[in-house]
Amino acid sequence: MDAKLDKHITWHCARHSFSVLLQQKGVDIATIASILGHTSSKYVHDTYKRYIKIDAEEAIQKLPF
């Protein structure tokens, strides 16, 4: 209410956002899985990883030249 959001935010939505934001900050998937209470990182990888858009140009710049 304080944020003036009109959308109903579910626990799943909150967990999803939490996972994606941590991944964008470079936190490894195993750590995120542990924080979320999963016994393996497979669920986090399969469920949340597909929502992370990779900047191809930025990724290429990481290659050693």
C-alpha angles and dihedrals in degrees: 000000000000090000090050093231115165094195122096105238115207128199088253091054091050093048091047092051091046092053095046094047092050091049091051088054090054100256109154119249094240091059092047091049090052093049091049091050099249119146093220138021093237094091093049091047095047097041107035107021094074090066094060111096113210119214100227094201092051090048092051091051088062091065115103112250 
